[in-house]
């Protein structure tokens, strides 16, 4: 499998992250997979999710929030 180049993507802070720089996730849009990373470690690894799996996760978070 070819690696996904994330060096030029635009990251955005997840709307479910808190404002005190504690639990912050960043996601990048417009890719075949949805990359998610820890905003406190931007040079660290990113988890990659299929778009459907990410949408299902977000829907479950919204349903329990």
N, CA, C and O atoms as a DFTB+ gen file, in Angstrom:
260 C
 N C O
     1  1       0.844      -1.187       0.000
     2  2       0.000       0.000       0.000
     3  2       0.879       1.236       0.000
     4  3       1.866       1.308       0.732
     5  1       0.524       2.188      -0.808
     6  2       1.271       3.451      -0.908
     7  2       0.959       4.336       0.297
     8  3      -0.188       4.400       0.740
     9  1       1.961       5.007       0.821
    10  2       1.781       5.907       1.967
    11  2       1.025       7.158       1.525
    12  3       1.188       7.632       0.401
    13  1       0.209       7.675       2.412
    14  2      -0.542       8.903       2.149
    15  2       0.309      10.086       2.594
    16  3       0.687      10.167       3.763
    17  1       0.613      10.999       1.684
    18  2       1.429      12.168       1.995
    19  2       0.563      13.216       2.686
    20  3      -0.350      13.782       2.085
    21  1       0.865      13.463       3.951
    22  2       0.097      14.437       4.737
    23  2       0.857      15.746       4.946
    24  3       0.421      16.599       5.718
    25  1       1.977      15.906       4.270
    26  2       2.831      17.073       4.512
    27  2       2.215      18.386       4.038
    28  3       2.616      19.450       4.509
    29  1       1.262      18.341       3.129
    30  2       0.704      19.589       2.595
    31  2      -0.778      19.776       2.926
    32  3      -1.407      20.714       2.437
    33  1      -1.332      18.896       3.746
    34  2      -2.762      19.024       4.045
    35  2      -3.003      20.151       5.035
    36  3      -2.104      20.543       5.780
    37  1      -4.212      20.660       5.035
    38  2      -4.616      21.674       5.998
    39  2      -5.389      20.981       7.114
    40  3      -6.427      20.362       6.884
    41  1      -4.865      21.098       8.310
    42  2      -5.492      20.482       9.476
    43  2      -6.450      21.471      10.114
    44  3      -6.219      22.680      10.091
    45  1      -7.523      20.952      10.683
    46  2      -8.451      21.802      11.450
    47  2      -8.734      21.119      12.778
    48  3      -8.753      19.893      12.881
    49  1      -8.952      21.946      13.784
    50  2      -9.241      21.418      15.107
    51  2     -10.657      20.855      15.121
    52  3     -11.588      21.494      14.630
    53  1     -10.815      19.687      15.671
    54  2     -12.128      19.072      15.777
    55  2     -13.043      19.919      16.646
    56  3     -12.605      20.492      17.643
    57  1     -14.298      19.996      16.274
    58  2     -15.264      20.768      17.062
    59  2     -15.517      20.135      18.427
    60  3     -16.078      20.784      19.310
    61  1     -15.116      18.892      18.612
    62  2     -15.300      18.230      19.902
    63  2     -14.082      18.351      20.804
    64  3     -14.088      17.807      21.908
    65  1     -13.037      19.050      20.368
    66  2     -11.877      19.288      21.207
    67  2     -12.200      20.395      22.193
    68  3     -13.021      21.271      21.922
    69  1     -11.540      20.341      23.342
    70  2     -11.816      21.398      24.318
    71  2     -10.923      22.602      24.050
    72  3      -9.995      22.524      23.245
    73  1     -11.199      23.706      24.718
    74  2     -10.505      24.963      24.447
    75  2      -9.276      25.199      25.315
    76  3      -8.575      26.192      25.116
    77  1      -8.992      24.317      26.272
    78  2      -7.867      24.575      27.176
    79  2      -6.597      23.836      26.763
    80  3      -5.706      23.631      27.588
    81  1      -6.505      23.439      25.508
    82  2      -5.328      22.762      24.948
    83  2      -5.089      21.405      25.586
    84  3      -3.973      20.888      25.535
    85  1      -6.102      20.828      26.176
    86  2      -5.956      19.516      26.804
    87  2      -6.188      18.385      25.833
    88  3      -5.238      17.730      25.404
    89  1      -7.429      18.146      25.482
    90  2      -7.781      17.032      24.600
    91  2      -8.136      17.590      23.227
    92  3      -9.294      17.910      22.960
    93  1      -7.144      17.703      22.367
    94  2      -7.372      18.328      21.063
    95  2      -7.042      17.372      19.933
    96  3      -5.939      16.834      19.845
    97  1      -8.018      17.178      19.081
    98  2      -7.824      16.391      17.867
    99  2      -7.875      17.317      16.673
   100  3      -8.614      18.302      16.661
   101  1      -7.080      16.991      15.668
   102  2      -7.132      17.700      14.404
   103  2      -7.446      16.698      13.310
   104  3      -6.994      15.554      13.347
   105  1      -8.224      17.139      12.339
   106  2      -8.567      16.298      11.192
   107  2      -8.264      17.078       9.916
   108  3      -8.206      18.308       9.918
   109  1      -8.073      16.337       8.833
   110  2      -7.862      16.955       7.525
   111  2      -8.952      16.446       6.593
   112  3      -9.275      15.259       6.593
   113  1      -9.510      17.342       5.809
   114  2     -10.604      17.005       4.903
   115  2     -10.106      16.878       3.469
   116  3      -9.005      17.314       3.134
   117  1     -10.944      16.272       2.632
   118  2     -10.685      16.240       1.204
   119  2      -9.714      15.173       0.737
   120  3      -9.163      15.276      -0.359
   121  1      -9.496      14.156       1.546
   122  2      -8.600      13.063       1.181
   123  2      -9.402      11.766       1.075
   124  3     -10.526      11.701       1.573
   125  1      -8.848      10.734       0.439
   126  2      -9.572       9.468       0.333
   127  2      -9.777       8.793       1.688
   128  3     -10.718       8.019       1.860
   129  1      -8.908       9.082       2.639
   130  2      -9.050       8.617       4.019
   131  2      -9.082       9.847       4.912
   132  3      -8.626      10.917       4.510
   133  1      -9.618       9.706       6.124
   134  2      -9.693      10.831       7.062
   135  2      -8.553      10.695       8.073
   136  3      -8.600       9.820       8.938
   137  1      -7.527      11.552       7.975
   138  2      -6.445      11.505       8.954
   139  2      -6.825      12.288      10.215
   140  3      -7.442      13.351      10.148
   141  1      -6.439      11.734      11.355
   142  2      -6.719      12.341      12.654
   143  2      -5.411      12.323      13.441
   144  3      -4.718      11.306      13.477
   145  1      -5.076      13.449      14.072
   146  2      -3.847      13.510      14.857
   147  2      -4.068      14.283      16.154
   148  3      -5.071      14.976      16.323
   149  1      -3.113      14.146      17.053
   150  2      -3.099      14.877      18.319
   151  2      -2.483      16.243      18.051
   152  3      -1.342      16.326      17.597
   153  1      -3.218      17.309      18.324
   154  2      -2.714      18.652      18.019
   155  2      -1.505      19.026      18.864
   156  3      -0.746      19.919      18.487
   157  1      -1.313      18.367      19.989
   158  2      -0.155      18.658      20.826
   159  2       1.119      18.011      20.271
   160  3       2.222      18.320      20.721
   161  1       0.962      17.111      19.292
   162  2       2.096      16.416      18.698
   163  2       1.930      16.390      17.173
   164  3       1.761      15.318      16.593
   165  1       1.977      17.554      16.523
   166  2       1.703      17.596      15.086
   167  2       2.708      16.833      14.231
   168  3       2.388      16.462      13.102
   169  1       3.902      16.591      14.734
   170  2       4.892      15.816      13.980
   171  2       4.730      14.316      14.213
   172  3       5.395      13.503      13.571
   173  1       3.848      13.961      15.131
   174  2       3.631      12.558      15.455
   175  2       2.749      11.866      14.426
   176  3       2.422      12.439      13.386
   177  1       2.371      10.643      14.723
   178  2       1.594       9.862      13.758
   179  2       0.148      10.345      13.644
   180  3      -0.382      11.007      14.536
   181  1      -0.455       9.999      12.541
   182  2      -1.885      10.267      12.320
   183  2      -2.574       8.924      12.136
   184  3      -2.032       8.018      11.504
   185  1      -3.757       8.806      12.686
   186  2      -4.588       7.629      12.437
   187  2      -5.397       7.896      11.181
   188  3      -5.873       9.013      10.976
   189  1      -5.557       6.892      10.343
   190  2      -6.320       7.035       9.108
   191  2      -7.588       6.204       9.190
   192  3      -7.543       5.017       9.513
   193  1      -8.720       6.831       8.897
   194  2     -10.020       6.180       8.941
   195  2     -10.682       6.233       7.573
   196  3     -10.545       7.221       6.852
   197  1     -11.388       5.189       7.220
   198  2     -12.249       5.250       6.042
   199  2     -13.327       6.289       6.331
   200  3     -13.752       6.437       7.477
   201  1     -13.770       7.006       5.307
   202  2     -14.743       8.087       5.510
   203  2     -16.002       7.592       6.206
   204  3     -16.514       8.270       7.097
   205  1     -16.511       6.433       5.824
   206  2     -17.716       5.892       6.457
   207  2     -17.518       5.562       7.916
   208  3     -18.407       5.793       8.735
   209  1     -16.350       5.021       8.252
   210  2     -16.049       4.694       9.646
   211  2     -15.940       5.966      10.488
   212  3     -16.425       6.009      11.619
   213  1     -15.303       7.001       9.934
   214  2     -15.184       8.273      10.662
   215  2     -16.562       8.900      10.868
   216  3     -16.862       9.393      11.955
   217  1     -17.395       8.885       9.840
   218  2     -18.751       9.444       9.953
   219  2     -19.559       8.708      11.018
   220  3     -20.285       9.333      11.790
   221  1     -19.434       7.388      11.062
   222  2     -20.154       6.600      12.072
   223  2     -19.655       6.939      13.470
   224  3     -20.452       7.053      14.401
   225  1     -18.344       7.102      13.626
   226  2     -17.777       7.474      14.921
   227  2     -18.293       8.833      15.377
   228  3     -18.721       8.983      16.521
   229  1     -18.256       9.817      14.493
   230  2     -18.722      11.159      14.821
   231  2     -20.214      11.134      15.174
   232  3     -20.634      11.805      16.116
   233  1     -21.008      10.375      14.436
   234  2     -22.447      10.262      14.735
   235  2     -22.666       9.669      16.123
   236  3     -23.545      10.124      16.855
   237  1     -21.879       8.659      16.497
   238  2     -22.014       8.072      17.831
   239  2     -21.612       9.062      18.923
   240  3     -22.245       9.116      19.977
   241  1     -20.561       9.842      18.673
   242  2     -20.141      10.852      19.651
   243  2     -21.259      11.888      19.832
   244  3     -21.577      12.268      20.959
   245  1     -21.847      12.336      18.737
   246  2     -22.925      13.312      18.825
   247  2     -24.133      12.739      19.564
   248  3     -24.798      13.453      20.315
   249  1     -24.416      11.458      19.357
   250  2     -25.576      10.840      19.992
   251  2     -25.395      10.682      21.502
   252  3     -26.379      10.658      22.241
   253  1     -24.155      10.575      21.963
   254  2     -23.915      10.373      23.396
   255  2     -23.506      11.650      24.106
   256  3     -23.370      11.655      25.329
   257  1     -23.304      12.745      23.359
   258  2     -22.857      14.003      23.971
   259  2     -24.011      14.754      24.579
   260  3     -23.819      15.834      25.138
